[in-house]
Amino acid sequence: MFGTSESSSLRFFGHHQLEGKLETLSHLAQASAVTDRDLKRILVVDDDTSLTRLISEALRSRFRCEVDATPNPEYGFELALKKRYRVFVFDFSMPMIDGAMLFALIDKVYNHVNPPLVVPPLILISGRGDDARAQELMKEAGVRGFLPKPFAMNRLMEKISEVAPDLQVADEESTLPKGGA
């Protein structure tokens, strides 16, 4: 399920522009208690739509969970504030806003919109030579994994199981989509 935000008023040009918008972002939150279904939802944001689709299929198959996926970081931000997620999987290198900055923006406003919830753990994926920067980001709170592209899909599934051990793995007969990133 891919989404775009054609009429969005949110634009990300820097952290300082978000400061005064905390009150206006509260309308994005849905005032509901966290349900079991919420605990089985993963958000994937990657500008490579074919990879995003492949990851989504693999997650649904492996964990029998809901997956929201988008190539648009701006829409990913909106989704992160509207719904409850167990794990975030973001591409580290995307145009306009990278996965680390997207996570930082979510982290900055998440608790104001969704108190008293904590920001879900993040797994970064990247096809560029960002290994040194990614390893530095691994020291940040919430950033729990980094996978350089191409990676075996099973490796991503293992990483998600590590950061969210409460996600139930589907039956053994469940197969991952063929191919990889």
C-alpha positions in Angstrom: 0.0 0.0 0.0 1.8 3.1 -1.2 0.8 6.6 -0.4 1.6 10.0 -1.5 0.8 13.3 0.2 -0.4 15.6 -2.6 -2.1 18.1 -0.4 0.2 18.0 2.6 1.0 21.2 4.3 4.1 19.7 6.0 7.4 20.6 4.4 10.7 19.5 5.9 13.5 22.1 5.5 15.0 21.8 9.0 14.3 21.0 12.6 13.7 24.7 13.5 10.6 25.0 11.3 8.9 22.1 13.3 9.2 23.8 16.7 6.1 26.0 16.4 4.0 23.3 14.9 3.6 20.9 17.8 0.1 22.2 18.6 -1.0 21.9 15.0 0.3 18.4 14.7 -1.9 17.1 17.5 -4.8 16.7 15.0 -2.8 13.9 13.4 -3.1 11.7 16.4 -6.0 9.4 16.8 -7.2 9.3 20.4 -7.3 5.6 20.9 -5.6 3.1 23.2 -2.9 1.0 21.8 -4.4 -2.3 20.6 -2.9 -5.7 19.8 -3.3 -4.7 16.1 -1.2 -1.6 16.7 1.6 -3.7 18.1 1.7 -5.7 14.9 2.2 -2.7 12.5 5.4 -1.7 10.8 6.2 1.5 8.9 8.6 1.2 5.9 9.9 4.4 4.2 12.2 4.0 1.2 12.3 5.9 -2.1 12.9 2.6 -4.0 9.3 1.6 -4.5 10.2 -1.9 -5.8 12.2 -2.6 -2.6 9.5 -1.1 -0.5 7.0 -3.5 -2.0 9.3 -6.5 -1.6 10.0 -5.6 2.1 6.3 -5.1 2.8 5.4 -8.5 1.3 8.1 -10.2 3.3 7.0 -8.6 6.5 3.4 -9.5 6.0 4.3 -13.0 5.2 6.8 -13.5 8.0 5.1 -11.7 10.8 1.4 -11.6 9.7 1.5 -7.9 10.5 0.1 -4.8 9.0 2.6 -2.8 7.0 2.3 0.8 5.9 4.8 1.6 3.2 5.6 4.8 1.3 8.4 6.2 -0.9 7.6 9.6 0.5 9.3 10.6 3.8 6.8 13.4 4.3 3.9 11.0 4.2 5.9 8.6 6.4 6.1 11.4 9.0 2.3 11.8 8.9 1.7 8.1 9.2 4.1 7.8 12.1 2.0 10.4 14.0 -1.4 9.1 13.0 -0.9 5.4 13.7 0.9 3.3 16.3 3.9 1.2 15.0 6.0 -1.5 16.6 9.1 -0.9 14.3 10.2 1.7 11.7 12.3 0.6 8.7 13.7 3.7 6.9 16.1 4.1 4.0 19.1 6.1 5.2 19.6 7.9 1.9 16.6 9.5 0.4 16.2 12.8 -1.5 15.2 15.9 0.6 15.1 14.1 3.9 17.1 11.1 4.9 15.9 8.3 7.2 18.0 9.6 10.2 16.5 13.1 9.9 13.0 11.6 9.5 13.5 9.6 12.7 14.8 12.7 14.5 11.7 14.7 13.5 9.4 12.0 14.6 11.3 11.6 17.8 11.0 15.4 18.5 7.2 15.5 18.2 6.0 11.9 18.8 5.5 12.1 22.6 3.6 15.4 22.2 1.1 13.8 19.8 1.0 10.3 21.3 1.7 10.6 25.1 2.9 8.6 26.9 4.2 6.3 24.1 7.8 6.0 23.2 9.1 6.2 19.6 9.4 2.7 18.0 12.8 1.3 17.3 14.4 2.2 13.9 16.2 -0.1 11.5 18.1 1.9 8.8 18.8 0.4 5.3 21.0 2.0 2.7 22.5 1.4 -0.7 25.1 4.2 -0.5 28.4 4.1 1.2 27.1 5.5 4.5 28.5 2.8 6.8 30.6 5.2 8.9 27.7 7.6 9.5 25.3 4.8 10.1 27.6 3.2 12.7 27.7 6.7 14.4 23.9 6.8 14.3 23.7 3.4 16.0 24.8 5.1 19.1 21.6 7.3 19.1 18.7 6.2 21.2 16.1 4.3 19.1 18.4 3.5 16.2 18.6 -0.3 16.6 20.0 -1.6 13.3 21.7 -0.9 10.0 21.7 -3.0 6.9 23.7 -2.1 3.8 22.0 -2.8 0.5 21.9 -5.3 -1.0 20.9 -7.5 1.9 19.3 -10.8 2.2 15.6 -10.4 3.2 16.1 -13.0 6.0 18.6 -10.6 7.5 16.1 -7.9 7.8 13.5 -10.3 9.3 16.1 -11.4 11.9 16.9 -7.7 12.7 13.2 -7.0 13.2 12.9 -10.1 15.4 15.8 -8.8 17.5 14.3 -5.3 18.1 10.7 -6.5 18.4 10.8 -10.0 19.8 7.1 -9.8 20.7 6.2 -9.9 17.0 5.0 -13.5 16.3 6.7 -15.2 13.5 4.2 -16.8 11.1 4.1 -20.6 10.5 7.1 -22.3 9.1 5.3 -22.9 5.8 5.3 -19.1 5.3 7.7 -18.2 2.6 9.5 -14.9 1.9 9.1 -13.3 -1.5 11.7 -14.4 -4.0 14.5 -12.0 -4.7 16.3 -9.5 -2.6 17.5 -5.9 -2.4 
